Amino acid sequence: MKVPSRLPAGPWRSPLRGPWLTSVFGLVLLLGIPLLFVTGLLSYAAYNPGLSPLNDKTPGKGLLGLYLFSWPTHPYWLYRLTQGIHVTLGVVLVPVLLAKLWSVVPKLFTLPPVRSPGHALDRLSLLLLVGGGIFEFVTGLLNVQLDYVFPGSFYPLHFYGAWVFVGAVLAHVALRMPQVVRALRSRDFRAELRTPTSRTKPEPAAESGLVSTHPAEPTMSRRGALGMVGLGSFVLFLVTAGQSIGGPLRATALLAPHGRQPGDGPNGFPVNKPAATAHVRPQDIGENWRLTVRGATGQSVTLTLDQLRRLPQHGSALPIACVEGWSTENQHWQGVRLRDLAALVGHAIDPPGVFVESVQLAGSFRAVALRANQVRDGRSLLALRVNGAELSPDHGRPARIVVPDAPGVMNTKWVRQLTFGATDFEERA
């Protein structure tokens, strides 16, 4: 059955709808989505998916876990850059995604729903494309706001959803690219930008199923539609990017998680999880606090805070960068190098990775595993001070991990035990 050249009369009467406008929005998404996907994979790699089941809660990763490598510690700002791009670009593309869905919404209601095997494949790719796109963008936006209202863990849901979405994008591009090329060549982009509303006409009838048989009078030109979407993306950039870029733009980051600024002073920089949220009790970080350091050889030492302060102290100027896209400016940390602590328990040469446990009683990442290259970096610290002052409870008093170029959750706060050569609870037992 031949696809109707024009849509029947009904609610979809905008004279702007047509293959050209849809293709323009699609081209923008085609440029942005691969960058989103790559930066998302880099974020997954930074979380060290090889250390299952601790950092990766997904059992049996299979082929989707093939890109395992040791995330570098140089340059120290790499994760801040890639995750900032991932979150900011994802937010900026929301108006484009909505505009693309608006431009093709009539196709979702065409009858009969399936006319041939080829049409069935096209419809399936469209279903996965629309559903996957909405799922990825919605879960990503909720994660930015720390609203975990969806079932299960955000980490595997967003990750595997990305593979489904990108697979649908590839199938859709393979099926529609010839039509997109023809549509983009059918109209001059600069001429459209010069066309006012009074001279805006529907596109010629075509086998796209997007052009209405009874179009309404235009209330906006295609130039206006593109400008409105572009303005929406620009505004979202202004209210999002500052949380990653910093400087004056930080004050405009209205979409950054609220209530994360603990005040002024040396500890007055954003915090993701305050002590109260993590159920950290005063007695757990008070005078009776002790740090246990264990090695793979069986050696073990227990240190008080005063004993840690008497060990050689080193400094690092590093930011905290979180998966939600926000990051701090460089903070000046001071404490004991992780590789020096490894030497106390028999790992003076080539120290291995370390399993870090926190005193917190609630929330995720109560323990993380750091890789050997992170432990060996001289900037990796068990920090006791920041910006010349003791750590506040919200920033991990009395001691926290600080590692260059690592997601914020791996900079574990309220540390109580380090086990070198272990990657999970069973190995450190």
CORFENFEN-V598555 format. One record per residue. RES is the residue in three letters. PHI is phi in degrees with one decimal (NA if undefined). Layout:
# CORFENFEN-V598555
res=RES phi=PHI
res=RES phi=PHI
This chain:
# CORFENFEN-V598555
res=MET phi=NA
res=LYS phi=-73.5
res=VAL phi=-68.0
res=PRO phi=-61.0
res=SER phi=-74.4
res=ARG phi=-132.1
res=LEU phi=-73.5
res=PRO phi=-68.1
res=ALA phi=-61.0
res=GLY phi=166.9
res=PRO phi=-73.9
res=TRP phi=-95.3
res=ARG phi=-111.4
res=SER phi=-62.5
res=PRO phi=-74.6
res=LEU phi=-82.3
res=ARG phi=-64.8
res=GLY phi=169.4
res=PRO phi=-58.1
res=TRP phi=-67.2
res=LEU phi=-64.1
res=THR phi=-60.4
res=SER phi=-69.4
res=VAL phi=-64.8
res=PHE phi=-61.6
res=GLY phi=-63.1
res=LEU phi=-65.3
res=VAL phi=-61.7
res=LEU phi=-65.2
res=LEU phi=-64.6
res=LEU phi=-80.1
res=GLY phi=-85.8
res=ILE phi=-62.8
res=PRO phi=-58.6
res=LEU phi=-66.9
res=LEU phi=-59.9
res=PHE phi=-65.8
res=VAL phi=-64.9
res=THR phi=-66.3
res=GLY phi=-67.2
res=LEU phi=-64.8
res=LEU phi=-64.3
res=SER phi=-62.9
res=TYR phi=-62.5
res=ALA phi=-64.8
res=ALA phi=-64.4
res=TYR phi=-79.4
res=ASN phi=61.1
res=PRO phi=-66.9
res=GLY phi=-71.2
res=LEU phi=-92.0
res=SER phi=-80.7
res=PRO phi=-95.4
res=LEU phi=-75.3
res=ASN phi=-85.8
res=ASP phi=-118.9
res=LYS phi=-83.4
res=THR phi=-92.6
res=PRO phi=-74.6
res=GLY phi=59.1
res=LYS phi=-58.0
res=GLY phi=63.2
res=LEU phi=-65.3
res=LEU phi=-75.2
res=GLY phi=-105.0
res=LEU phi=-75.9
res=TYR phi=-94.8
res=LEU phi=-94.9
res=PHE phi=-153.4
res=SER phi=-77.3
res=TRP phi=-61.7
res=PRO phi=-73.4
res=THR phi=-102.9
res=HIS phi=-123.5
res=PRO phi=-72.4
res=TYR phi=-66.7
res=TRP phi=-97.3
res=LEU phi=-62.4
res=TYR phi=-65.3
res=ARG phi=-58.7
res=LEU phi=-70.3
res=THR phi=-66.1
res=GLN phi=-74.4
res=GLY phi=-63.1
res=ILE phi=-62.9
res=HIS phi=-60.9
res=VAL phi=-71.5
res=THR phi=-63.8
res=LEU phi=-64.1
res=GLY phi=-60.4
res=VAL phi=-71.1
res=VAL phi=-63.5
res=LEU phi=-80.6
res=VAL phi=-58.1
res=PRO phi=-60.6
res=VAL phi=-67.1
res=LEU phi=-61.3
res=LEU phi=-64.3
res=ALA phi=-65.5
res=LYS phi=-63.6
res=LEU phi=-64.5
res=TRP phi=-61.5
res=SER phi=-70.3
res=VAL phi=-113.3
res=VAL phi=-56.7
res=PRO phi=-60.6
res=LYS phi=-65.5
res=LEU phi=-73.2
res=PHE phi=-119.6
res=THR phi=-72.3
res=LEU phi=-125.8
res=PRO phi=-68.6
res=PRO phi=-65.2
res=VAL phi=-134.4
res=ARG phi=-117.5
res=SER phi=-165.3
res=PRO phi=-57.1
res=GLY phi=-64.4
res=HIS phi=-67.8
res=ALA phi=-63.0
res=LEU phi=-63.5
res=ASP phi=-63.1
res=ARG phi=-65.8
res=LEU phi=-64.6
res=SER phi=-63.8
res=LEU phi=-67.7
res=LEU phi=-62.5
res=LEU phi=-68.1
res=LEU phi=-65.5
res=VAL phi=-68.0
res=GLY phi=-63.1
res=GLY phi=-65.1
res=GLY phi=-63.4
res=ILE phi=-62.4
res=PHE phi=-61.4
res=GLU phi=-64.9
res=PHE phi=-69.1
res=VAL phi=-68.1
res=THR phi=-65.0
res=GLY phi=-64.7
res=LEU phi=-65.8
res=LEU phi=-65.1
res=ASN phi=-65.5
res=VAL phi=-57.7
res=GLN phi=-90.9
res=LEU phi=61.3
res=ASP phi=-104.3
res=TYR phi=-94.0
res=VAL phi=-89.0
res=PHE phi=-84.3
res=PRO phi=-73.1
res=GLY phi=83.2
res=SER phi=-85.7
res=PHE phi=-58.1
res=TYR phi=-56.7
res=PRO phi=-72.0
res=LEU phi=-61.8
res=HIS phi=-69.6
res=PHE phi=-66.4
res=TYR phi=-73.0
res=GLY phi=-61.4
res=ALA phi=-64.4
res=TRP phi=-65.4
res=VAL phi=-63.8
res=PHE phi=-62.9
res=VAL phi=-67.3
res=GLY phi=-60.5
res=ALA phi=-66.6
res=VAL phi=-62.1
res=LEU phi=-62.4
res=ALA phi=-64.0
res=HIS phi=-64.8
res=VAL phi=-64.1
res=ALA phi=-62.7
res=LEU phi=-79.5
res=ARG phi=-109.5
res=MET phi=-57.4
res=PRO phi=-58.5
res=GLN phi=-66.8
res=VAL phi=-64.1
res=VAL phi=-61.7
res=ARG phi=-63.5
res=ALA phi=-65.5
res=LEU phi=-65.9
res=ARG phi=-79.6
res=SER phi=-75.3
res=ARG phi=-138.1
res=ASP phi=-83.4
res=PHE phi=-61.4
res=ARG phi=-65.5
res=ALA phi=-65.9
res=GLU phi=-64.4
res=LEU phi=-70.3
res=ARG phi=-99.8
res=THR phi=-88.3
res=PRO phi=-79.7
res=THR phi=-61.0
res=SER phi=-64.0
res=ARG phi=-109.9
res=THR phi=-79.7
res=LYS phi=-123.0
res=PRO phi=-62.9
res=GLU phi=-68.2
res=PRO phi=-60.9
res=ALA phi=-57.9
res=ALA phi=-150.8
res=GLU phi=-85.7
res=SER phi=-94.5
res=GLY phi=74.1
res=LEU phi=-110.2
res=VAL phi=-96.4
res=SER phi=-74.0
res=THR phi=-75.0
res=HIS phi=-131.1
res=PRO phi=-66.3
res=ALA phi=-78.0
res=GLU phi=-68.4
res=PRO phi=-67.9
res=THR phi=-110.1
res=MET phi=-157.1
res=SER phi=-85.7
res=ARG phi=-64.2
res=ARG phi=-59.9
res=GLY phi=-65.0
res=ALA phi=-64.3
res=LEU phi=-64.8
res=GLY phi=-65.6
res=MET phi=-64.4
res=VAL phi=-66.0
res=GLY phi=-62.6
res=LEU phi=-65.1
res=GLY phi=-60.3
res=SER phi=-66.3
res=PHE phi=-66.3
res=VAL phi=-63.3
res=LEU phi=-64.7
res=PHE phi=-61.4
res=LEU phi=-63.3
res=VAL phi=-93.3
res=THR phi=-123.0
res=ALA phi=-62.3
res=GLY phi=-59.9
res=GLN phi=-69.2
res=SER phi=-102.3
res=ILE phi=-74.6
res=GLY phi=81.9
res=GLY phi=67.0
res=PRO phi=-60.1
res=LEU phi=-68.0
res=ARG phi=-61.6
res=ALA phi=-69.8
res=THR phi=-93.6
res=ALA phi=-77.6
res=LEU phi=-70.4
res=LEU phi=-88.9
res=ALA phi=-67.2
res=PRO phi=-55.5
res=HIS phi=-90.2
res=GLY phi=74.3
res=ARG phi=-106.3
res=GLN phi=-99.0
res=PRO phi=-79.6
res=GLY phi=128.2
res=ASP phi=-100.4
res=GLY phi=90.9
res=PRO phi=-57.7
res=ASN phi=-96.6
res=GLY phi=-87.8
res=PHE phi=-132.2
res=PRO phi=-55.6
res=VAL phi=-131.9
res=ASN phi=-84.0
res=LYS phi=-122.6
res=PRO phi=-70.5
res=ALA phi=-59.4
res=ALA phi=-64.2
res=THR phi=-64.6
res=ALA phi=-84.2
res=HIS phi=56.2
res=VAL phi=-84.6
res=ARG phi=-87.3
res=PRO phi=-54.9
res=GLN phi=-67.9
res=ASP phi=-77.9
res=ILE phi=-124.3
res=GLY phi=-93.2
res=GLU phi=-63.5
res=ASN phi=-87.1
res=TRP phi=-64.3
res=ARG phi=-136.1
res=LEU phi=-107.6
res=THR phi=-100.9
res=VAL phi=-119.7
res=ARG phi=-122.3
res=GLY phi=-120.5
res=ALA phi=-67.3
res=THR phi=-83.3
res=GLY phi=101.2
res=GLN phi=-70.2
res=SER phi=-151.8
res=VAL phi=-134.0
res=THR phi=-120.9
res=LEU phi=-122.7
res=THR phi=-84.4
res=LEU phi=-65.1
res=ASP phi=-64.3
res=GLN phi=-65.8
res=LEU phi=-64.1
res=ARG phi=-66.7
res=ARG phi=-82.9
res=LEU phi=-74.8
res=PRO phi=-54.3
res=GLN phi=-101.2
res=HIS phi=-133.0
res=GLY phi=-119.6
res=SER phi=-143.3
res=ALA phi=-107.1
res=LEU phi=-138.2
res=PRO phi=-89.4
res=ILE phi=-108.9
res=ALA phi=-122.0
res=CYS phi=-107.7
res=VAL phi=-64.3
res=GLU phi=-71.8
res=GLY phi=101.8
res=TRP phi=-85.7
res=SER phi=-150.0
res=THR phi=-99.1
res=GLU phi=-71.1
res=ASN phi=-61.9
res=GLN phi=-105.0
res=HIS phi=-97.9
res=TRP phi=-96.7
res=GLN phi=-141.3
res=GLY phi=176.7
res=VAL phi=-100.5
res=ARG phi=-65.3
res=LEU phi=-62.0
res=ARG phi=-69.7
res=ASP phi=-72.8
res=LEU phi=-67.5
res=ALA phi=-62.6
res=ALA phi=-65.3
res=LEU phi=-66.4
res=VAL phi=-118.9
res=GLY phi=91.4
res=HIS phi=-121.9
res=ALA phi=-70.2
res=ILE phi=-108.8
res=ASP phi=49.1
res=PRO phi=-61.0
res=PRO phi=-83.3
res=GLY phi=-66.3
res=VAL phi=-136.7
res=PHE phi=-99.3
res=VAL phi=-108.8
res=GLU phi=-119.2
res=SER phi=-110.1
res=VAL phi=-81.9
res=GLN phi=-60.3
res=LEU phi=-103.9
res=ALA phi=-143.6
res=GLY phi=93.6
res=SER phi=-82.8
res=PHE phi=56.0
res=ARG phi=-72.4
res=ALA phi=-149.7
res=VAL phi=-138.8
res=ALA phi=-114.2
res=LEU phi=-101.7
res=ARG phi=-80.2
res=ALA phi=-62.4
res=ASN phi=-65.4
res=GLN phi=-74.4
res=VAL phi=-65.3
res=ARG phi=-76.3
res=ASP phi=-68.3
res=GLY phi=-65.2
res=ARG phi=-89.4
res=SER phi=-79.4
res=LEU phi=-126.3
res=LEU phi=-94.0
res=ALA phi=-77.6
res=LEU phi=-111.9
res=ARG phi=-140.3
res=VAL phi=-143.5
res=ASN phi=52.7
res=GLY phi=85.2
res=ALA phi=-127.6
res=GLU phi=-63.5
res=LEU phi=-62.7
res=SER phi=-78.2
res=PRO phi=-55.6
res=ASP phi=-67.8
res=HIS phi=-100.2
res=GLY phi=106.8
res=ARG phi=-50.0
res=PRO phi=-93.3
res=ALA phi=-152.1
res=ARG phi=-141.0
res=ILE phi=-83.7
res=VAL phi=-132.4
res=VAL phi=-128.4
res=PRO phi=-68.1
res=ASP phi=59.1
res=ALA phi=-126.8
res=PRO phi=-56.4
res=GLY phi=-55.1
res=VAL phi=-66.2
res=MET phi=-85.9
res=ASN phi=-89.8
res=THR phi=-56.8
res=LYS phi=-101.7
res=TRP phi=54.1
res=VAL phi=-67.4
res=ARG phi=-123.1
res=GLN phi=-151.7
res=LEU phi=-122.7
res=THR phi=-122.4
res=PHE phi=-79.7
res=GLY phi=90.9
res=ALA phi=-117.0
res=THR phi=-123.5
res=ASP phi=-157.3
res=PHE phi=-64.0
res=GLU phi=-67.4
res=GLU phi=-70.4
res=ARG phi=-86.0
res=ALA phi=-69.8
